[in-house]
Amino acid sequence: MLRTQPQDSVAWSDPRLRSAYLAMVVAALLGFLLLSRVMINSDEYIYAGEARLLLHGRLLAVAGDPLPGANSVSNTEGPRYPPGWPLALALGAVWNFRSMFVVAILAHLLGGAAMARMLVRRGLPSILSAAWLFHPLFWSFSRTLMSDVPSAVLLLLAMDAWENGRTKTAAGCLGYALLVRIAAIFPSIGFALAVGNDLRRHWKRLLVILWGVAGGALLLVLTNWAKNGHPFRSSYSSAAQSLLTDQVLAENAWVYGLALLALPPFPLLCLVLRPRSCDRWAWAALPVVGFFLFYGYRDQSPRFLENLLGGQRTILAAHAALLIATSEVWSRIPLIRSTTVVLAAGVAAIVGHHLAMRHLDQRYAPAAQAVAACQPENIVYNQLASRVALSTDAKAFYLMDDKPPVARTDVAVLSLKQLTNRYDTPNSYKVPVWLASRARNCQRYGEFYVFDLSGRCPQSGEACTFPADEIKQP
């Protein structure tokens, strides 16, 4: 019922790709102009911290590293993720913190390049790669240090390489994807479903794919063993397994289904209405969506748009696969093949996205800028302020405790409550008495408190005031 994917070698120098390259230049300019200043997702600081650890040749944290060590907190807050994406982010961390966001943008552009070649093979204008480059869903997560977009990009690169006759490249992309996200095993299964329709013809190529995925899985197991002393178990994996439940099936089906139907270019609707015009890459989405329908964690927000877009984070690979599989249907929309119209719509989408989402940056950016203005060498922070503290370039970071850190610190930053977009939370942290007595000055920036311990911090925020019950007594 679904078409077989085209098999045709398209060189990167093919003139049909020029309009896609123009779209990539525009996306890059917008990305650099709107380059993120601060981390806003709770797990970003772990990816950033792991990248900085790798620069020092370590998989686990020691005192002063930008991540808690295994002895100070649960492993779920330490360097818990596979090394593939932190290794890429480390290329940016060599320069400074914000350069890691440049790596994320470059990964996003690679996805656009892969999509452009696949569109050309289908006889479609490569400018339509803008559907990936400027789509608010993919753009949102390309502005973070999360691994969701890179994982989807590796699937697109593998799909493009397969169609281009580069089986080893496809195998390498799928294998490396496992080092980026453990859940990348599901896009790999979907990939096999999509290309395995003619097993007799492609068995040698599929064997190469299998070896590539097996190699990635082996490296993942060895890394987990080095970190946790066991090839498969960790406190994080146990927590993830506990989230599998059928109680979230209806809610997840509603959120995922609505997005696939209602977010342009409406890939699920295209698949339902014109299945004979879609190709077999649609199968690659099935294991991804099928697994996460039963996964009891999904990004949420009280705002409808944030809830809809953020809730798709775990199934970005499915969105990417369906975008290609249904391209011959949604590309028929009037005016969509005009380069001028597409680029104008893309720029408008990004500007609109920036205006709609900038309040998230503003929640953290003032405090992060205040910490950076202190020109700190050593920072002490509590876990609730990790996104602010680690959005700064410093030599050492120390997790706050009831006792002052042994090393000299220049600035302290903390929040009194867990910050989340899901719901408001009560204060759950008390200011250590040593900090309240030692600080030369304290300035408040929204929900964050910046303590000047060196006398170098400018006083640009509100003066801190703490009721007696918010100071932890010895």
N, C-alpha and C positions, 0 to 999 in steps of 0.2 A: 504493500500500500504506500509506503514511503519510498522516495527515490534513493538510489545509490549515490553516494557522494562522488563528485567529479574527481578525476585523477589527471592532473596536468601540471607540468613544471612551469612555474611563473618566477622569473628572476626579479630580484629587488630593484633592478634597473629598468624594469618594464615601464614604458611611458604611460600605460594605463593606470599606474599607481600615483601619478603626479598630483592629482586632486586630493588623494588621501594624505600625501605628504604635506600638502598645504593645510589640511585640517589638523594634522599633528603639530605643525608649527603654531597654529592659532591656539590649540589646546595647551601647548607648552608655555606659550607666552602668558596665557591666563593662569596657568598653574604657578608660574614663578611670580607673577604679579600678586596673586592671592595666596602665596606660600604660607602654610600654617605656622603659627608662632608658638603653639602650646599643644600639649596632648589633651584630648577631651574624653577619650575612652579609657575605662579603668585598666584594660590590659595593655595599652600602648607602652606604659612605662616599663613593663616586663620585656617587651621586644626591644625597646631602646636600651634597657639595662643589659640584656644579653648581648646586644651588639657591642656595647662598651666592654663587657667581660671578654669577648672574643678578641678584641684589640689587645688585651693583656694576656692572651693565650690561655684563658681559663674558661671552664664550663660551669664552675661553681663559684659563688661569691665568698670573698673574705672581707674583713673589716675595712670599711672605707669604700667598698665597691658600690656602684649605683643600683644595687638590689640587695634585699635582705639575705643573709646567709641562712643555711639550712638549720642552724642552731638557734636562730633568733625568732623565726616564725615558721608556720606551716610551709611545707614544700609548695603548696598551692599558691603562695605569694613569692616564691623564689624563682630561679631560672627554670621554668617548667616546660617551655615550649621547644620543639625541635629546632636545630641550629640553622636550617636552610635560609629562612628569611632574616634572622639576626645577622647571618654572615653577609648577606647583601647589604643590610643597613649599615654594617660596619664600614663599608666603603665610603659612606657619607659621614659617619661618626669620626673618621680620620680628621675631617676638617672642623666640624662643630655640630652641635645638636640639630640645628635647622636643616643642615645638609642631608640628614636622613629623610626628610620629607621630599627632597629632590629625587632620591632613589625611588621613593614610592611613585612619584610622577613619571619617572622614566619607565618603571614597570607598566604603568597604565598605558603609556605610549606604545610599548611593545605589543600590548593586546590589540591596539588599534591597527598596527602594522600587519599582524597576523590576520585580523579580520579583513583588511583591505585585499590581501591576496586571495582569500577564499571568495570574496565577492567577485573579483575579476574572473575567477574560474567559472563562476555561474553566469557570466556575461552581464554583470551588473556594474554600475559606476562605483569606483572605489571611494568616492566622496561619501558614500553611505556608511563608511566606517565611523562617521560622526555619530551614528546611533550608539556606538560604544563610547567614543571619546567624550561626548558631551551629555550623555545620559545622566540625569541626576543620581540615579542609583549607583552606577559605577564610579561616577565622579566623587560622590560623597566619601567613599571608602578609599579612593586614591589619595585623599588629603589627610589620611591617617597613617599611622605606623602599623596598623593591623595587617594580618597576613591573608585576608579574604580575597582582595583584588589580585595579589600576586599568584595565589593558588588558581584563580579563574584564568589568569593570563597564561599560566603554564599549560592549562587544558587547551586554550585557543592555539598556543604555539604547537602543541602536539597534534591537534586536528589539522592545522595548516601543513605541518611537516609530513603527515601521513598522505594528504592529498598531493603534496609535492614530490612524493616518492622518497622522502628522507626518513626511512623507518627508524634508523638508529637515533636520529634527532628526536623523533616522537617518543621513543623509549626513554631517552635521557630526560626529557621534560616531565614525563609521567613519574619517573623514578625520583627526580628531584622534588616534585610536588609533595611526595610523602615526607620529605625533610622540611617542607614549609608548613604543612598541616597534616596531622594524622588522618583527618577525615577525607583527605584527597584520595583515599582508597576507593571511595564511592564514585567520583568522576572516572577513575581508572576502570572500574567495573563497567560503568556506562560506556566508556570508550570501546571496550571489548565487545559489548552488545551492539554498538553502532557499526563496527567494521567486521564483525564476525559472521555476516550473512552469507559469505562465500568462503567457508572455512577451508574447503579443498583447494581453493585458488590462493588464499592468503596465509596458509598455515605457517610458512616459514617467517613471514613478516610478523605474524602474531606471536611466534616464539621469541622473536627479538624483543617485542613489547613486554612479554612476560619476564624475560631476563632483566630488562630495564627496571620494571616495577619491583622485582625481587631484590635487585641491587639496592634500590632506595630503601626498601623495607629492612634489609640487613643493616645498613648504616644507621637507620633509625633505632633498631634494637640495640646496636652497640652503643649508641649515644645514651640511650635510656639506662643501659647497664652502668655506664661510666658515671652517670648523674645519681642514680637511685639504688645502685647495687643489685638490680634485678632487670632482666631483659624486657619485662612487660609491665611490671607493677610500679605504681607510684601513688602518692596520696591524691594527685590530680586525676589520674586515670580512674581511681576508685570513685571519686566525686562525679566524674563525667558519666560513668556507668550507672550511677544512681539516678541520673536524670532521664533515663529511658523509661517511658511510661505511656500507656495508651490513653491516659486521662487528658492529655493535651492534644489528642488527634483532631478533634472537631475545631478547636480554636486555631491550631496551626494550619489546618486545611483552609480555613476561611481567610487568614492573612496571606498565605502563600498563593492561594488560588486567585484572590482578588488582585494582587499585584501582577500576576502573570496575565490576567485578563485585562486589567484596566490601565496598567502603565504602558505608554507608547514604547515600542510599536506593536503592542498587544499580541505577543507571540503565541500564547495559549489559544486565543481566539482564532488566530491565523491557522493554527494546527487543527482546530476543530472544524473550521469552515472549509479549508482547502488542503486536506491531508495529502492529496496526490501531488501537490506542488511543493511539499516540504520534503526534506531529505532525512536520512537515517541518523544524523547527529542528534535528533530529538531523543533518541534512546539514551544518550549520555546524561540527560537530565533526570531520568527515571530513578536510578538508585540514590541520587542526591536528595531529591524531594522525598522519596520513600523513607529514607532513614530519618531525616529531620522532622518528618511529620510526628514522630514519636519521641522527639528530643525535647525535654522539658525546660529548655532555656531559649529565650528569644529576646533580642533587644526591644525594649518598650518605651513609650513616652506618652504623656497625656495629650500631646499634640498629634492630630491625625496624620499629617504628612510625615513627621518624624517617626511615628509608629509604623507607618506603612513602609517607608524606605529602610529604616533601621532594622525592621523585622526580617528583611530579606538577606541580612548579612551572611547567614550560614549557608544559603542556597545560591550565592552569586554564580557559582559554576553552572548551575542549572539554567539561570537566566542567560548566561553567555552562550551555552550550547544551543538553546532555543532561538537566540537571536540570529545565529547563522542558519540553523535548520529551517527557519521560516522566512528567510530573507527574500526569496523569490515571490512571496505573497505580499509582505508589507512594503516592499520596494515599489509596488504599483500605486501607492498613494499619490495623487496628483501633486505636482510641483516638488516632490521630494528628491528628484534627481537633479535639480538645479543647484549648482555649486554655491551661488550667491545666497539662495534661499536657505540652504542647509547650514551654511556658516553663520548667517544672521540668526537663525533659530538656535544654533548651538551657543553662540555668545549670549543671547538673551536667556537661555536656560541656565547658563553658569552664573550670570549676574543675578538672576532671580534666586537661584539656589544660595548664593552668597548672602543676599539680603535676608532670606528666610532663616538661615542657619547661623548667622553671625552671633546671635545671642549665646550660643554654646561656647564659642571662643571667648566671648567677653566675660564669661563666668570665671575663667581661669587666667586669661591673659594679663590683667592688671597686676595680680599678685606675682605672676612669673616675671613680668617686667620689673617689678619692685625688687625682687630677689636678685635679678641680673644687675640692677643698678647698684647694688651693694658691692659688686665686683668680688664675689666670694671665692675663696679657695676651698673652704670646707663648709658643708651645709649639714645641719641636723634637721630632721623632718619626722613627722609622724605619718603612719601609713595612709591616713586619710588625705594627706596633702602631697602624696607621691607624684601626682601628675604635674603639680606646680614645681616642686623641688627638682625633679629630674628633667624639666624643660629648660634647665639652666646648665651652662658649661662650668664645671667646677672640678677640682682635683679629687675630692673625696666627699662621700655622702654617708651620713650616720643616722641610723634609725633611732628615733627619740625613745628614751627610757625614763624611769623614775630618777635615775642618777645621771649626772652630766657626763657626756662622752669624755673619754680619756684624752683624745686629741683636742687641740684648740679648734674652735669653730667660729666662723665669722657671722653667720646668720642662721636663724631657725625659722621654720615655716610650719604651721599646723592648721588643721581644721578641727572643729569640735564635733563634727558629725559626718556620717557617711554621705557622700555626694552621689546622687543617682538621678537619672531622668525619669525613673519609674514612679517615684513617689517621694514625698517629703519625709525626712527622718528626724527624730529627736536628737539632741546632743548626746553623744556617747563617749566623749573623751574629755578629760580634765587636764588643765595646764599643770605640768610638773612644777613644784614649788621652786626648784633650783632655777628654772627658766624665768619665772616671774621675778625673782630677786636679782638675777644676773643681767638681764637685758637692759641696755642703755636706753632703749626706746622700743616702742611697739606700735605698728601701724596696721590698720585693718583694711582689707580690700575684699569687700563682699563677705564671703564665707571663710576667708583665709586671714591668718594673723602672721605678720612678718616681724620677727624680733631681731633687732640690731644688737649683735654681740661684739662688734668691733669698732663701732662709731663711724662707719663709712656709708651707712644707708641714708639716702635722702628721705625726708619726711614729706611724703606726698599723699598719704592716705588718711583715714580717720584714726584718731587716737584710740587705742584699745582700752576697753573697760571690761573687767571680769568680776562678776559676783563671786562672793566667797565660796559658794558651792561649786564653782567651775574651776577652782584651783585644788589640785590634789595634794592633800596634806601628807607629810611624812608619817 
